[in-house]
Amino acid sequence: MTQIKHVSFLILGAGWTSTFLIPLLVKEDIAYAATSTTGRSGTIKFEYDPADPDPNLDQYKDLPNAHTVLITFPLKGHGQSTRLTTLYNTTHPHAAPNYIQLGSTGIFQIPEQPVWVTRHSNYDKENDRAIAEDELLSLGGCVLNLSGLWGGVRQASHLVKRVAKTKAQLKEKKTLHMVHGQDVARGIVAVHRKFTSGERWMLTDMFVYDWWSLVIGWGENGVGSREGDADGPQVEWVRELMVEERVRALPRSIEQLGRAYDTREFWSTFDIAPVRARI
């Protein structure tokens, strides 16, 4: 494989996100390179080992200079963000890239959180991923905390069997926040073009989903509404729970659900809107 010297966009870890991101980069004529641990499908073989006391600098030198470096795999705890960026910057002294780290909105799920949560809300600062993200932010990077991911091989409707095995389990299900891979890719490209140093963003499709509404529509096997009748005991459980909890209609109100993400600021800042909203 011919070594690429310079690209506009470097993806460290070509996984699920890249299946949406790479086609968009091609469409937008953004020169890119991507890595994987095996070097499959035209990617550059690269594996980050934060515990290696003597890192192999050659694999860093094999990476091209890039304007933006996207880190798709999780960095954890103190030192990992500094280590990765230092190794890349040292082996690419003329690159001076902008770093984007993908994270999860899960860090915002803490006790005593207000109903409406934004990127400015409190989060779990002791979370290993949050610690590494904060470190990257202090270095001038940008963090995109993503909600539940769907699209392609990931279909939210297939989660019903896992999250609602019993009526008691279903009773406790409240909100679900999602974002499609296509909108993740569009969000990443937007940040690439209008980089926001030191900023943490939350991404959802701007919907707050009620699990009960989804379950009664999908059924146990996730094929209801669009492909056939919703089936399974979960459908009846929702009806029973609505009577027991005095819920007159679905979806339940935000006050009943108790947690909602407000991600308007991201879409407004970058002047785009989700194109794959509504699961």
C-alpha positions, 0 to 999 in steps of 0.5 A: 500500500502506498503511504499517504503523506497528507490528508484533510481528515484522519480516522483513528479506528475505522469501525461502525461510525466510518461506514457512514463517515467515509462515504460522506467524506468521499461525497464532500471531496474531503481527502481522508485516511483511516486506521484499523488494528488489522489494516483491512480494506485499505486502512492503515494498520494502527493499534493504540496501546496506552500501557506500552512503556516503549511505543512503536513510533513507526506506526505513528510515522506511518500515519499521514499528516492531517488537519483533523484527527478523529479518535473513535475508540474510547480513551480512559483515565488520566494521561491517555489523551496526552499520550496519544496526541503527543505521540502523533504530534511528535512524529508529525511536527508540521501537522498541528491537527485539530482533535475530535474525540467521540464519547457518550452522553452516558456521562450525564446520567447522574443523580439529582440531574434536572429534567432537561440536560444540556451540554452545560449540565453537570456530568460524572467527572470521575468517569474514566472516559470523562476524565480522558475527554476533559484532558483532551479538551484542556489540550484544545480538542473537541468532544462529541458525546453521542446518544444511542447510535442506530443505523445499518446493522444497529437497529434500536427496535431489536433492543426490546427483548433485551431491555424489556424481558419482564413487566417490572423491567419495562415499568422502569424504562423511561426515555431513550435518546438516539442519533443515526450514523448519517447524522453522526457523520454530518456532525463530525464533518461540520466540526471539521469545517468549523472547529470548536476548540475546548468544547464538549457537544451532545448529539441526539436527533432532537427527539425524546423517545418514550420507551413504552411508545416504542415497545408497543409499536415495535413489539417483542421482535421489533417488526411492528408498525412498518412490517406487520403487527406488534407481538409479544407480551410487551405489548400487553404489559404497556397497556397494563402499565398505562392503567396502573400508572394512570397514563392516559396516552403515549408518549408520556410527558417529559415530566413523567419521563424525568430526563430529556436531552436538549441538543439544539445548541449543536445543530444551531451552532453548525447550522445543520439539522438531523436528516435521519430523525425519528427511529 
